[in-house]
Amino acid sequence: MMSDLPDLLRRSCDAGHRCHLWLNPNAHSNPPPVFRVRTIKNRFLVNNVYEEHLRAHGLLPFSKLTSSKEKFTLDPSLLSALVDRWRPETHTFHLSCGELTPTLKDVSMITALPIKGTPLVPAAYSSIWPTEVQDRLGVAMPATSRGGSRPRGVPLSWLVNNFQELPAEADAAIMSRHLFAYLLYLFGIMFPSSHGDIVLPGLIKIAENIVDSPPPPSPIYSFGSAMLAYTYRGLCDATKKTRASSKGHILAVSAEFLQLWSWEYLPVGRPRILNPIHPYGDKTEQYAPLTFGSRWVHAKKRWSNNVAHGCYPEYHQQFEELQETMVKWDPYTEHDVYIVWGLVKPPPDMLRDIRLWFTRCNLLFIWMVEPYNPERVMRQFGKHQNIPPPSPRRLVADVHTQDNKGLSCFDWSQRNQTWITKWIDEAESDGVRENRRYNGEILPTYNEWYRASTRTLLTGPPPSSPTHLTWASAYHRDTSIDEFRQIAQDAQDTLNLRNMDSTEGKSMVKRIFNTAIKGLRRLGCSRNDDVVSRAFDMPEAPSNRPSMVRVSQPSATPTVLVPSTSHTSNTRCDSSLLERSQSAHISQRHGATQEDVIFRHIHLDNDSPTQKANTRKDSTLRNLLTLRGPTLELV
């Protein structure tokens, strides 16, 4: 009996998933909408006066990442492309080459936020919290635009405008007010609301406890697990955002963390670091305490001109053709630590909670309860991956989807008491046990299982047959796509040869292209623009566009730029004009193209009758190359 869905997917999660806007292009005129992310014009820079409290609660590294003078630009198109591949069933991204997900290890290495501690599930907040916040800060909050009703949260812009500047001779009371305002701002960055640039009222009590208590010897709250829970829930909710909105849907995740995570692992949208601040040393004391994320935030970055920066359709294509060798599966190896830190020892905050990286406990944040499945992505930890991985831990629907709509001032600490107790008592002891190192020899077996168990590509299925029939058919389909891509790549490599002047050589290349195009069409490329043209790989030139190459080296080592040979493009797509047509793939020529060079080399004498006859024959091949391009790929 054939199954409608692969084993890892569930109908309740798949129905309405935004990936279907890519899978069924004939039913939708546009790709999924691009998300908006929180943007604040004026940032709340951290003051040295706050550092004692921030350090004691494990918040200082994250504060230095998000409240620095250096501008960190978020990429909504990259984050939107990631949402397309997020699966709520497993809490992982289902990429063409395997599962990948942000883990507690990533939280530690990128942000150094504490994981051990009390979950962020405070008691119910007061129904008159706006008045209490105003009394504590001594400044009236702006009137709400919601018809006189209570505001949804504390406005971030109001906090920045009124409390960014700490008076030079501030007394203890004034410093306490400004610290309270800064903590609310920091929580607004860590847990951005889908309702706009506000701080959730449930976090007010946490900020009060930090300000009103002396600095503890070790962090009290598990901010790291809360941020990951919030990111998981935000990604799950975002998969259902399929309709265009006048203002655009807000992606309610810790966007800075998720984008830094993507840059660590994936080449899509990743910038090249210029004038790196690593290896860390005396010159980086102003940014301390440092993490892996510091080198991205505080260094000057540049994007390559090979691909369009911030272009959602382009990022989608790059994820479609992502190969296993292009992923940095474990970006925190000893070698990576040496590259980033050199002879400087990494701060203990990053490794403080290593025993909780493999926990089996659910992650908590106020009303959210999110399963955590590290055993599905053991390669990210450099550990052996069981095939198949254990079934993902799941919650009953009413727990995983519970929210605070209509439940303002609700006491979630009582509702989630079971999960809170389990985290406090068992998070450190109940973990995945695996001492074996990862062995690449299991990769073929993993690929065979993985391709048969999920939807690896967001390519439209053939119109007359289902995408997934059996393990064998699913594996055959995805493998065939890889084989046809390789045919196209072989043809491109052949065209690079300048001595390809024989009729047999040109005929062979034409046959290769025809075979690849026909095969891709049979495998689901039903639109005219499914096979798009890629321009000739031009030399690297200074630009502000993203590079597909991961370059992270000590400043003492010369930087070597290696332009991509199989995933480059001069395609320019305006993300505001996302029409699914040939007009979305207009390429601008920059210098001689690949076929121009070849034909210029072949036709040295166009006056002879033989050459004129060859010219007519070759024009057919030129047209084929112009229409189909030297590299074929799936949209």
C-alpha positions as CSV (number, residue, x, y, z in Angstrom):
1,M,0.0,0.0,0.0
2,M,1.4,3.4,-1.0
3,S,1.7,6.2,1.5
4,D,0.6,9.7,0.6
5,L,3.5,11.2,2.5
6,P,7.0,10.1,3.3
7,D,7.5,8.6,6.8
8,L,8.9,11.7,8.4
9,L,6.1,14.0,7.3
10,R,2.6,14.3,9.0
11,R,-0.5,15.5,7.2
12,S,-1.4,17.9,10.0
13,C,1.9,19.7,9.6
14,D,2.2,19.4,5.8
15,A,-1.3,20.7,5.0
16,G,-0.9,24.4,4.5
17,H,2.9,24.4,4.7
18,R,4.3,27.2,2.6
19,C,6.6,24.8,0.7
20,H,3.6,23.9,-1.4
21,L,3.7,27.2,-3.1
22,W,7.0,26.0,-4.6
23,L,5.8,22.4,-5.1
24,N,2.7,23.5,-7.0
25,P,3.8,26.5,-9.1
26,N,0.9,26.1,-11.5
27,A,-1.6,26.7,-8.7
28,H,0.1,29.8,-7.5
29,S,1.3,32.9,-9.4
30,N,4.0,33.9,-6.9
31,P,6.4,32.2,-4.5
32,P,5.7,32.4,-0.8
33,P,5.8,35.9,0.7
34,V,9.0,37.2,2.2
35,F,8.9,37.7,5.9
36,R,9.6,41.0,7.7
37,V,12.1,41.0,10.6
38,R,12.3,43.4,13.5
39,T,14.2,46.5,12.6
40,I,15.0,49.3,15.1
41,K,16.5,52.5,13.7
42,N,18.3,53.5,16.9
43,R,20.0,50.8,18.9
44,F,20.3,50.7,22.6
45,L,24.1,50.5,23.2
46,V,25.2,48.6,26.3
47,N,26.7,50.8,29.0
48,N,29.7,49.5,31.0
49,V,27.7,50.2,34.2
50,Y,25.3,47.3,33.3
51,E,28.1,44.8,32.7
52,E,28.2,43.4,36.3
53,H,24.6,42.3,36.3
54,L,24.7,41.2,32.6
55,R,27.8,39.0,33.2
56,A,26.4,37.5,36.4
57,H,23.3,36.3,34.5
58,G,25.1,35.2,31.4
59,L,23.7,37.9,29.2
60,L,26.9,40.0,28.4
61,P,28.1,38.0,25.3
62,F,24.6,38.3,23.7
63,S,24.5,41.9,24.7
64,K,27.8,42.6,22.9
65,L,26.5,40.8,19.8
66,T,23.2,42.7,19.5
67,S,24.0,46.1,21.1
68,S,27.2,47.0,19.4
69,K,28.1,50.0,17.3
70,E,28.6,47.8,14.3
71,K,25.5,47.5,12.2
72,F,24.3,43.9,11.7
73,T,22.0,43.7,8.8
74,L,19.4,41.0,8.8
75,D,18.6,39.2,5.5
76,P,14.8,38.5,5.4
77,S,15.1,36.6,2.1
78,L,17.6,34.1,3.6
79,L,15.5,33.6,6.7
80,S,12.4,33.1,4.5
81,A,14.2,30.5,2.4
82,L,15.1,28.6,5.6
83,V,11.4,28.7,6.7
84,D,10.4,26.9,3.5
85,R,12.5,23.9,4.6
86,W,11.6,23.8,8.2
87,R,9.6,20.8,9.3
88,P,7.6,21.0,12.5
89,E,7.4,17.2,12.7
90,T,11.1,16.9,13.5
91,H,12.2,20.5,14.4
92,T,14.8,20.3,11.7
93,F,15.5,21.8,8.3
94,H,15.0,19.1,5.6
95,L,17.6,20.1,3.1
96,S,18.5,18.2,-0.1
97,C,21.6,16.7,1.6
98,G,20.2,15.9,5.1
99,E,18.7,17.2,8.3
100,L,20.2,20.3,10.0
101,T,18.9,22.3,12.9
102,P,20.0,24.9,15.5
103,T,21.0,23.1,18.7
104,L,21.9,24.0,22.2
105,K,25.5,23.6,21.2
106,D,25.0,26.4,18.6
107,V,23.4,28.6,21.3
108,S,26.5,28.2,23.5
109,M,29.0,28.7,20.7
110,I,27.3,31.6,19.0
111,T,25.8,33.5,21.9
112,A,27.2,31.9,25.1
113,L,23.7,32.3,26.7
114,P,23.3,30.1,29.8
115,I,21.4,26.8,29.3
116,K,21.5,25.4,32.8
117,G,19.0,27.1,35.1
118,T,15.4,27.9,35.7
119,P,13.2,27.9,32.6
120,L,11.8,31.3,31.5
121,V,8.3,30.5,32.6
122,P,7.5,33.3,35.1
123,A,4.4,33.6,37.2
124,A,1.5,35.6,36.0
125,Y,2.1,39.3,35.5
126,S,-0.2,42.0,36.7
127,S,-3.1,43.2,34.6
128,I,-2.0,46.8,35.3
129,W,1.5,46.2,34.1
130,P,1.6,49.3,31.9
131,T,1.1,51.5,35.0
132,E,3.7,49.5,37.0
133,V,6.3,49.9,34.2
134,Q,5.6,53.7,34.0
135,D,5.9,54.0,37.7
136,R,9.2,52.1,37.8
137,L,10.7,54.1,34.9
138,G,9.2,57.4,35.7
139,V,8.2,58.1,32.1
140,A,4.7,57.8,30.6
141,M,4.3,55.1,28.0
142,P,2.9,56.2,24.6
143,A,-0.8,55.8,24.0
144,T,-1.8,52.6,22.2
145,S,-3.4,52.7,18.8
146,R,-5.7,49.8,19.6
147,G,-8.7,51.8,20.5
148,G,-7.9,52.5,24.1
149,S,-7.2,48.9,25.0
150,R,-4.1,47.7,26.9
151,P,-0.9,47.7,24.8
152,R,0.5,44.3,23.7
153,G,3.9,45.1,25.2
154,V,6.5,47.7,26.1
155,P,7.6,49.6,22.9
156,L,11.3,49.1,22.1
157,S,11.5,52.5,20.4
158,W,10.2,54.2,23.5
159,L,12.8,52.4,25.6
160,V,15.6,53.5,23.3
161,N,14.5,57.1,23.0
162,N,14.1,57.7,26.7
163,F,16.8,55.5,28.4
164,Q,19.7,55.1,26.0
165,E,21.7,57.9,27.5
166,L,22.7,57.3,31.1
167,P,23.4,60.6,32.9
168,A,27.0,61.1,33.8
169,E,26.3,61.6,37.5
170,A,23.4,59.1,37.8
171,D,22.7,57.8,41.3
172,A,21.7,54.2,42.1
173,A,18.0,54.8,41.5
174,I,18.6,56.2,38.0
175,M,21.1,53.4,37.1
176,S,18.5,50.9,38.3
177,R,15.8,52.4,36.0
178,H,18.2,52.4,33.0
179,L,19.3,48.9,33.6
180,F,15.7,47.8,33.8
181,A,14.9,49.5,30.5
182,Y,18.0,48.0,28.8
183,L,17.0,44.5,30.0
184,L,13.6,44.9,28.5
185,Y,15.2,46.0,25.2
186,L,17.5,43.1,25.2
187,F,14.6,40.7,25.8
188,G,12.8,42.3,22.9
189,I,15.8,41.5,20.7
190,M,16.0,37.9,22.0
191,F,12.3,37.3,21.8
192,P,10.8,39.6,19.1
193,S,7.1,39.7,19.0
194,S,5.0,39.0,15.9
195,H,2.9,42.1,16.9
196,G,5.8,44.5,16.2
197,D,8.7,46.1,18.1
198,I,7.6,45.4,21.6
199,V,8.7,43.5,24.7
200,L,6.4,40.7,25.8
201,P,4.8,41.6,29.2
202,G,5.6,38.2,30.5
203,L,9.3,39.1,30.6
204,I,8.8,42.2,32.8
205,K,9.0,40.0,36.0
206,I,12.3,38.5,34.8
207,A,13.8,42.0,34.3
208,E,12.6,43.1,37.7
209,N,14.1,40.1,39.5
210,I,17.5,40.7,37.9
211,V,17.5,44.4,38.8
212,D,16.2,44.0,42.3
213,S,18.6,41.2,43.3
214,P,22.3,41.2,43.9
215,P,24.4,39.6,41.1
216,P,24.4,35.8,41.6
217,P,27.6,33.7,41.5
218,S,26.2,31.8,38.5
219,P,23.3,32.4,36.1
220,I,19.9,31.7,37.4
221,Y,17.8,31.6,34.2
222,S,18.1,29.3,31.2
223,F,18.0,32.0,28.6
224,G,19.7,29.8,26.0
225,S,17.0,27.1,26.0
226,A,14.3,29.7,26.0
227,M,15.7,31.4,23.0
228,L,15.9,28.1,21.1
229,A,12.4,27.2,22.1
230,Y,11.1,30.6,20.8
231,T,13.0,30.1,17.6
232,Y,11.6,26.6,17.1
233,R,8.0,27.8,17.7
234,G,8.5,30.9,15.4
235,L,9.7,28.7,12.6
236,C,6.8,26.3,13.1
237,D,4.3,29.1,13.0
238,A,5.9,30.7,10.0
239,T,5.5,27.6,7.8
240,K,1.8,28.3,7.8
241,K,2.2,31.9,6.5
242,T,1.3,31.5,2.9
243,R,-0.9,34.5,2.1
244,A,0.6,37.9,1.2
245,S,0.1,40.7,3.7
246,S,-0.1,44.4,3.1
247,K,2.8,44.9,5.5
248,G,4.3,41.5,5.4
249,H,4.3,38.8,8.1
250,I,6.8,39.3,10.9
251,L,9.1,36.3,11.5
252,A,9.0,35.9,15.3
253,V,12.4,34.2,15.9
254,S,15.7,35.3,17.4
255,A,16.7,36.5,13.9
256,E,20.3,37.5,14.7
257,F,21.0,34.0,16.2
258,L,19.3,32.2,13.3
259,Q,21.2,34.2,10.7
260,L,24.5,33.7,12.4
261,W,23.7,30.0,12.7
262,S,23.0,29.8,8.9
263,W,26.3,31.5,8.1
264,E,28.2,29.0,10.3
265,Y,26.8,26.0,8.5
266,L,25.5,27.0,5.0
267,P,27.0,28.9,2.0
268,V,23.7,30.4,0.9
269,G,23.8,34.2,1.6
270,R,27.0,34.0,3.5
271,P,29.3,37.0,3.3
272,R,33.0,37.1,3.0
273,I,34.9,38.5,6.0
274,L,37.2,41.4,5.1
275,N,39.7,42.6,7.7
276,P,38.8,39.9,10.1
277,I,39.0,40.5,13.8
278,H,40.1,36.9,14.4
279,P,42.2,35.3,15.6
280,Y,41.1,37.1,18.7
281,G,43.7,38.9,20.9
282,D,44.4,42.2,22.5
283,K,42.9,44.1,19.6
284,T,39.5,42.5,20.3
285,E,39.2,43.3,24.0
286,Q,36.6,46.0,23.2
287,Y,34.3,43.2,21.9
288,A,34.8,40.8,24.9
289,P,33.4,38.4,25.9
290,L,33.8,36.9,22.5
291,T,32.0,34.0,20.8
292,F,32.0,32.5,17.4
293,G,29.3,35.0,16.4
294,S,31.6,37.9,17.3
295,R,33.7,37.5,14.2
296,W,30.7,37.9,11.9
297,V,29.1,40.9,13.8
298,H,32.2,43.0,14.4
299,A,34.2,42.4,11.2
300,K,33.7,44.1,7.9
301,K,31.8,41.9,5.5
302,R,31.4,41.8,1.7
303,W,29.2,39.9,-0.6
304,S,30.3,38.5,-3.9
305,N,28.8,39.7,-7.2
306,N,28.4,36.1,-8.4
307,V,24.8,35.9,-7.0
308,A,22.1,38.4,-6.2
309,H,22.1,39.5,-2.5
310,G,18.9,39.4,-0.7
311,C,17.0,37.7,-3.5
312,Y,14.5,35.2,-2.3
313,P,14.1,33.2,-5.5
314,E,17.8,33.0,-5.9
315,Y,18.3,31.7,-2.4
316,H,15.6,29.1,-3.1
317,Q,17.5,27.9,-6.1
318,Q,20.7,27.7,-4.2
319,F,19.1,25.6,-1.5
320,E,17.6,23.3,-4.2
321,E,21.1,22.6,-5.5
322,L,22.9,22.4,-2.1
323,Q,25.4,19.6,-2.0
324,E,26.6,17.6,1.1
325,T,30.2,18.9,0.6
326,M,29.0,22.5,0.7
327,V,27.8,22.3,4.3
328,K,30.1,22.9,7.2
329,W,28.5,20.1,9.3
330,D,30.5,20.8,12.5
331,P,31.8,24.4,12.5
332,Y,33.3,24.3,16.0
333,T,36.1,21.7,15.6
334,E,39.4,22.2,17.3
335,H,40.7,23.5,14.0
336,D,37.9,26.1,13.8
337,V,38.6,27.1,17.4
338,Y,42.2,27.7,16.6
339,I,41.4,29.7,13.5
340,V,39.0,32.0,15.5
341,W,40.8,32.2,18.8
342,G,44.4,31.4,17.9
343,L,46.4,31.1,21.1
344,V,43.7,32.7,23.1
345,K,41.6,30.3,25.2
346,P,37.9,30.4,24.4
347,P,35.8,31.8,27.3
348,P,34.5,29.2,29.8
349,D,30.9,30.6,29.2
350,M,30.8,28.8,25.8
351,L,31.5,25.4,27.3
352,R,29.8,25.9,30.7
353,D,26.7,23.9,29.8
354,I,28.2,21.2,27.5
355,R,26.4,18.4,29.4
356,L,23.0,19.9,28.4
357,W,23.7,20.0,24.7
358,F,22.3,16.4,24.3
359,T,19.4,16.7,26.7
360,R,16.1,14.9,25.9
361,C,14.0,17.4,27.8
362,N,11.6,19.8,26.1
363,L,12.6,23.4,25.7
364,L,10.4,26.0,27.5
365,F,9.5,29.6,27.2
366,I,6.4,31.1,29.0
367,W,3.6,29.2,27.2
368,M,5.8,27.3,24.7
369,V,6.8,23.7,25.1
370,E,9.1,22.6,22.2
371,P,10.6,19.1,21.6
372,Y,14.4,19.0,21.2
373,N,15.8,16.1,19.1
374,P,19.7,16.2,19.0
375,E,19.8,12.5,18.1
376,R,18.6,13.4,14.6
377,V,21.6,15.7,13.8
378,M,24.5,13.9,15.6
379,R,26.8,14.8,12.8
380,Q,26.6,18.4,13.9
381,F,28.2,17.3,17.2
382,G,30.8,15.2,15.4
383,K,29.1,12.0,16.7
384,H,27.9,8.8,15.1
385,Q,24.5,9.1,13.4
386,N,22.2,6.1,13.9
387,I,20.3,5.2,10.7
388,P,17.4,5.7,10.9
389,P,17.5,8.1,13.9
390,P,15.1,7.5,16.7
391,S,11.6,8.7,16.1
392,P,11.3,12.4,16.9
393,R,9.8,13.2,20.3
394,R,6.4,14.7,19.9
395,L,3.8,16.3,22.1
396,V,0.1,16.1,21.9
397,A,-1.2,18.8,19.6
398,D,-2.8,20.9,22.4
399,V,0.5,21.2,24.2
400,H,2.7,21.9,21.2
401,T,0.3,24.5,19.7
402,Q,-0.8,26.2,23.0
403,D,-0.5,30.0,22.9
404,N,-1.4,33.0,24.9
405,K,-4.2,34.4,22.7
406,G,-7.0,35.5,25.0
407,L,-4.9,34.4,28.0
408,S,-3.1,37.6,29.0
409,C,-1.9,37.6,32.6
410,F,-2.3,33.8,32.6
411,D,-0.1,31.8,35.0
412,W,1.8,29.6,32.7
413,S,4.2,28.5,35.5
414,Q,1.2,26.4,36.8
415,R,0.1,25.0,33.4
416,N,3.7,24.0,32.5
417,Q,4.8,22.9,36.0
418,T,5.4,19.3,34.9
419,W,7.8,20.3,32.2
420,I,9.5,22.9,34.4
421,T,10.2,20.3,37.1
422,K,11.5,17.8,34.5
423,W,13.9,20.4,33.1
424,I,15.2,21.3,36.5
425,D,15.6,17.7,37.7
426,E,16.5,15.8,34.5
427,A,17.9,18.1,31.8
428,E,21.5,17.3,32.7
429,S,21.1,13.6,33.4
430,D,18.6,12.6,30.7
431,G,20.7,13.0,27.6
432,V,21.7,11.2,24.4
433,R,24.7,9.0,25.1
434,E,27.0,8.5,22.1
435,N,30.8,8.2,22.3
436,R,31.5,7.1,18.7
437,R,32.8,9.7,16.3
438,Y,31.1,10.4,13.0
439,N,32.3,8.2,10.1
440,G,31.6,9.4,6.6
441,E,31.3,5.8,5.4
442,I,27.7,5.8,6.5
443,L,26.8,8.6,4.1
444,P,25.4,6.4,1.3
445,T,23.2,4.5,3.7
446,Y,22.0,7.7,5.3
447,N,21.2,9.2,1.9
448,E,19.2,6.2,0.8
449,W,17.1,6.3,4.0
450,Y,16.8,10.1,4.1
451,R,15.7,10.5,0.5
452,A,13.0,7.9,0.9
453,S,11.8,9.3,4.2
454,T,11.1,13.0,3.4
455,R,10.7,15.6,0.7
456,T,14.3,16.7,-0.1
457,L,13.5,19.0,-3.0
458,L,10.8,21.7,-3.4
459,T,10.5,20.9,-7.1
460,G,7.1,20.4,-8.6
461,P,6.2,16.7,-9.0
462,P,5.3,15.1,-12.4
463,P,1.6,16.0,-13.2
464,S,0.4,12.4,-13.6
465,S,2.1,10.5,-10.8
466,P,2.7,11.1,-7.0
467,T,6.1,12.3,-5.8
468,H,6.6,9.5,-3.3
469,L,5.5,6.0,-4.0
470,T,8.0,3.7,-2.3
471,W,11.4,3.9,-0.8
472,A,12.9,2.7,-4.0
473,S,11.0,5.2,-6.2
474,A,11.7,8.2,-3.9
475,Y,15.4,7.3,-3.8
476,H,15.5,6.8,-7.6
477,R,13.9,10.1,-8.3
478,D,16.3,12.2,-6.2
479,T,19.3,10.2,-7.3
480,S,18.3,10.7,-11.0
481,I,18.1,14.5,-10.4
482,D,21.6,14.5,-9.1
483,E,22.8,12.4,-12.1
484,F,21.2,14.8,-14.6
485,R,22.8,17.7,-12.9
486,Q,26.1,16.0,-13.2
487,I,25.5,15.5,-16.9
488,A,24.9,19.2,-17.3
489,Q,28.1,19.9,-15.3
490,D,30.1,17.6,-17.5
491,A,28.8,19.4,-20.5
492,Q,29.9,22.7,-19.0
493,D,33.4,21.4,-18.3
494,T,33.6,20.2,-21.9
495,L,32.6,23.6,-23.2
496,N,35.5,25.1,-21.2
497,L,38.0,23.3,-23.5
498,R,39.2,25.7,-26.2
499,N,40.2,22.9,-28.6
500,M,36.7,21.6,-29.0
501,D,36.5,22.4,-32.7
502,S,35.4,19.1,-34.1
503,T,31.9,18.4,-35.3
504,E,31.8,15.2,-33.2
505,G,32.7,17.2,-30.0
506,K,30.0,19.8,-30.6
507,S,27.5,17.0,-31.4
508,M,28.4,15.2,-28.2
509,V,27.8,18.3,-26.1
510,K,24.5,18.9,-27.7
511,R,23.4,15.4,-27.0
512,I,24.4,15.8,-23.3
513,F,22.4,18.9,-23.0
514,N,19.3,17.4,-24.7
515,T,19.5,14.4,-22.4
516,A,19.7,16.5,-19.2
517,I,16.9,18.8,-20.2
518,K,14.5,15.9,-21.2
519,G,15.4,14.1,-18.0
520,L,14.8,17.1,-15.8
521,R,11.4,17.7,-17.5
522,R,10.3,14.1,-16.8
523,L,11.3,14.6,-13.2
524,G,9.0,17.5,-12.6
525,C,10.2,20.6,-14.4
526,S,6.8,21.4,-16.0
527,R,7.2,25.2,-16.5
528,N,9.1,26.9,-19.2
529,D,11.4,28.6,-16.7
530,D,12.2,25.5,-14.6
531,V,15.5,25.1,-16.5
532,V,17.2,28.5,-16.1
533,S,20.4,29.8,-17.7
534,R,23.5,30.5,-15.7
535,A,26.0,33.0,-17.0
536,F,29.7,32.3,-17.5
537,D,31.7,32.3,-14.3
538,M,33.3,35.7,-14.4
539,P,36.4,36.7,-12.3
540,E,35.8,37.9,-8.8
541,A,35.1,41.6,-8.5
542,P,34.5,43.9,-5.5
543,S,30.9,44.1,-4.6
544,N,28.4,44.0,-1.8
545,R,26.8,40.7,-2.7
546,P,27.0,37.3,-0.9
547,S,29.7,34.7,-1.6
548,M,29.0,31.0,-1.8
549,V,32.5,30.4,-0.4
550,R,33.3,30.0,3.2
551,V,36.4,32.0,4.0
552,S,37.3,32.2,7.7
553,Q,41.0,32.5,8.3
554,P,43.5,34.2,10.7
555,S,44.4,37.7,9.6
556,A,48.0,36.6,9.3
557,T,47.1,34.1,6.6
558,P,46.6,35.5,3.1
559,T,42.9,35.3,2.1
560,V,42.3,33.3,-1.1
561,L,39.1,33.8,-2.9
562,V,37.9,30.7,-4.8
563,P,35.0,31.6,-7.1
564,S,32.4,28.9,-7.5
565,T,32.3,27.0,-10.8
566,S,29.0,25.4,-10.6
567,H,26.7,27.6,-8.6
568,T,27.3,31.2,-9.8
569,S,24.9,33.5,-11.4
570,N,24.5,37.0,-12.8
571,T,20.7,36.6,-12.4
572,R,19.1,39.7,-10.9
573,C,15.7,39.3,-9.3
574,D,13.9,42.1,-7.5
575,S,12.2,40.4,-4.5
576,S,9.3,42.7,-4.9
577,L,8.6,41.4,-8.4
578,L,8.3,37.7,-7.8
579,E,6.4,36.7,-11.0
580,R,6.9,33.0,-11.8
581,S,7.9,33.6,-15.4
582,Q,10.9,34.0,-17.7
583,S,11.0,37.7,-16.8
584,A,12.2,36.7,-13.3
585,H,15.3,35.2,-14.8
586,I,16.7,38.0,-16.9
587,S,20.5,37.8,-17.0
588,Q,22.7,40.7,-17.7
589,R,25.8,39.9,-19.7
590,H,29.2,41.0,-18.3
591,G,31.9,40.5,-20.9
592,A,32.2,37.5,-23.2
593,T,30.1,34.5,-22.3
594,Q,31.4,30.9,-22.4
595,E,29.9,30.2,-25.8
596,D,31.2,33.5,-27.2
597,V,34.8,32.5,-26.3
598,I,34.3,29.0,-27.9
599,F,32.8,30.2,-31.1
600,R,35.3,33.0,-31.5
601,H,38.1,30.4,-31.2
602,I,36.5,28.1,-33.7
603,H,35.5,30.6,-36.4
604,L,38.8,32.2,-37.3
605,D,37.9,32.5,-41.0
606,N,34.2,33.2,-41.7
607,D,34.7,33.8,-45.4
608,S,35.2,30.1,-46.5
609,P,32.0,28.2,-47.6
610,T,32.8,25.5,-45.2
611,Q,33.0,27.9,-42.3
612,K,29.8,29.6,-43.4
613,A,28.0,26.2,-43.4
614,N,29.5,25.4,-40.0
615,T,28.4,28.8,-38.8
616,R,24.8,28.0,-39.6
617,K,25.1,24.6,-37.8
618,D,26.8,26.2,-34.9
619,S,24.1,28.8,-34.5
620,T,21.7,26.1,-33.5
621,L,24.1,25.1,-30.7
622,R,24.6,28.7,-29.8
623,N,20.8,29.2,-29.5
624,L,20.6,26.1,-27.4
625,L,23.3,27.3,-25.0
626,T,21.7,30.8,-24.9
627,L,18.3,29.4,-24.0
628,R,19.4,26.7,-21.6
629,G,22.7,28.0,-20.3
630,P,25.9,26.2,-19.5
631,T,24.6,24.9,-16.2
632,L,21.2,23.3,-15.7
633,E,19.4,23.3,-12.3
634,L,16.0,22.9,-10.8
635,V,14.0,25.9,-9.5
